[in-house]
């Protein structure tokens, strides 16, 4: 069990160093990069907003965990 604990500690130390390096590199490249909702709310930008024929329907749902 001690071998596993020491190996996990070594792995965590290496992961933290790699994460810090990647974070530093992303900051040097100009900050925030596009994420999944970087353009949220702008999906219709530049399109004709006068026509709304999207056939959208609300529905109830139940989340199962």
N, C-alpha and C positions, 0 to 999 in steps of 0.2 A: 504494500500500500504506500509506503514511503517513496518507492521508486516512481509510482504513478504521480504522486503529489509533486515531486521534484520535477518530473517531466512536464507536467501541466504548468507549473510556475515558469519553467524555461520557455515553453511555448507561448504563454501569455506575454512574457517579456519581449519575445521576438515579434509577436503580433502588434504589441503597442508601439514598438519602434517602427515597424513597417507602416502602421496607420498614421503615425505622426509625420513620417516622411511623405506619404501620399497627400496628407492634408496640407503640408507646407508647399508641395508642388502645385496643388490645385489653387492655392492662394496666390502663387506667383504667376499663374496663367490668367489672372483677371477676375478671380472671385467666383461668383455663383455660376453654375452651369445649368442648362435647361433640365428640369426635372419633370416628373409626370404631370404636375399641374402648374407648370411655369406660365402657361398662357391661358389659365382658367378664366372663363368669362369673355374671352376674345375669339371664340370659335366662328363668329359671324363677321369678323372684321374684314372690311373690303367687299362684302357681298351685299346683294340687294336685300335689305331688311323689310321691304314693303310686302313681300310675298311670304306667307307663313303656311305652307302646305305640307307640314312634316308628318301628319298622321300619328301624333303622339297621344298615348293613352296612359292615364294613371292607373296603377294597380296596387292592391294591398298585398303585403307579403309577410311571412313569418320567418324570422332568422332562427335557424336550428344550430345549436352549438353542440 
